[in-house]
């Protein structure tokens, strides 16, 4: 099998600007796989833009290597390289003296596509930007900031570029417009399978969009990981401060695992037991279903009072009315991934089994109440305050 | 003759010397145009070049400024020492004077093109030449035209003085009028077309400037 070539790879990359004492970027190595949505995040001066601009040679590399599709960028003709990498900057960078149509097809035109292909392309792209076709003949100043940036985004896709660089593209937009553009870019990325390198200082944006987050500080690489990894295992205080207190505490609840909330003494019955035993057990524990296990505690299925009642005289053993169709969760799974699954099931519980199919516990809807309770109220003191107020 | 009023004399002069005045008008016009044209051929590339090198830009504009401060008659005489009497002397002088507005405006226009636009053009893969004729020149065209306009108006003035070094033109008529007794009508016959030419040059280039202003920018203002 051919080894997968990353879309972009940094190998011990440094950038030193002349006249500057400190390197803007120091010894950075990481890979961006094809189809990744990679967010470079950091405060201003962290080197994130510098790093991104090395990919299309807008900035030169002082030391180390930057590889695009496995080849050193220095081996490419810079003009040609840039034509095959989409580029979106803040404040859109649309050509003010060209119509939207001319702006959109600028790169294909530079690549000397035939004329008839260009016309169709412009129409295809304006649809992608979710703007009316009549806008093609307008000038950029006649569009709102958000609309301009939509054009800026689709312009970067015009020549079927597989790699797109974005430098804080939504930084100058109001929150509502920004969100709609984030959705646009996320849809496009998923649908078209593009690799995107996205520079931002907004952690919300990074966590929302990225499949890979690269945290930079003072030109150094602090952490690389998925949004989940960054959120749940921030490498240091800098990353924590970028994420923010509120999101961190919220994330803490998101890391609750199934084993943290499950009840470890589910009412279970042996596969060979008689229905009489089962009925007795149900009455004792005041439940309407019983989980059925074999001698090794392996979960086999469940029986319900409904079936028992219907089949009582005919069937005698638990195995006769056993229902094997039963969803389970593992103890190491995150609760948030299964929350809605548990909630939406008709049954009021879900059994927890380990990797050997052994029954280790049960999560009931009631046990989820505690989790929601803590998430909403945070700690108990706040609840006390509230109840005191209510008492007054 | 002396019984006629000033304006009657003026009209009389035109009726009898119409084709001569027209000839001189053309001559003045062509000398000015040639001078500005040469200045544009030198000045616009220089302006483009220095817009990329900040320090050099200040230096070159300073030199052009210095040329501009020399009184025109003095410069004309200095050039005459080298080139002798004749049309060439005037054309060279006009060129020297036109350099400043042309270089300065080209330099300003080029430097004021939005950095974002240039960055995105470069990032999309434009060559330096494409960046120049697709982005930087169109976006600074109106400022450059304004420079040409200033240059042409100055040039027409200098060409009139150029008659002193034997270049001919409307200046000849004016000088003849100043030498004649009661020559007011003749002075007017030379001076009015000169003024008219300068005004027309201004109006026409203003119009041109508006036309060449990129459409997308017009609406922004």
Contacts between the chains, C-beta under 8 A, distances in Angstrom:
chain1	res1	chain2	res2	distance
A	56	B	123	6.3
A	58	B	119	7.5
A	58	B	122	6.8
A	58	B	123	5.8
A	79	B	125	5.1
A	79	B	126	7.4
A	79	B	127	5.3
A	80	B	125	6.9
A	81	B	125	7.5
A	82	B	122	7.3
A	82	B	123	5.8
A	82	B	124	6.3
A	82	B	125	3.6
A	83	B	124	6.9
A	83	B	125	3.3
A	84	B	125	7.7
A	87	B	120	6.5
A	87	B	123	3.7
A	87	B	124	5.7
A	89	B	116	6.3
A	89	B	119	6.2
A	89	B	120	5.4
A	89	B	123	7.0
A	90	B	116	7.7
A	91	B	116	5.3
A	92	B	116	7.9
A	92	B	120	7.7
A	93	B	116	4.7
A	93	B	117	5.7
A	93	B	119	6.4
A	93	B	120	2.8
A	93	B	121	7.7
A	93	B	123	7.8
A	94	B	117	7.7
A	94	B	120	7.6
A	95	B	117	6.1
A	95	B	121	7.1
A	95	B	134	7.9
A	95	B	135	6.4
A	95	B	216	7.8
A	96	B	114	7.4
A	96	B	117	6.8
A	96	B	139	7.1
A	96	B	214	6.8
A	96	B	216	4.6
A	96	B	217	5.6
A	96	B	220	7.0
A	97	B	138	5.0
A	97	B	139	5.9
A	97	B	214	3.1
A	97	B	215	7.0
A	97	B	216	4.9
A	97	B	217	6.1
A	98	B	216	6.8
A	99	B	216	7.4
A	106	B	124	6.1
A	107	B	124	5.2
A	107	B	125	6.5
A	110	B	124	7.0
A	110	B	125	5.7
A	110	B	126	6.5
A	110	B	130	7.0
A	139	B	215	6.1
A	139	B	216	3.4
A	139	B	219	6.1
A	140	B	216	6.1
A	141	B	216	5.8
A	141	B	217	7.6
A	141	B	219	5.4
A	141	B	220	4.3
A	142	B	219	6.3
A	152	B	120	8.0
A	155	B	124	7.8
A	165	B	123	7.7
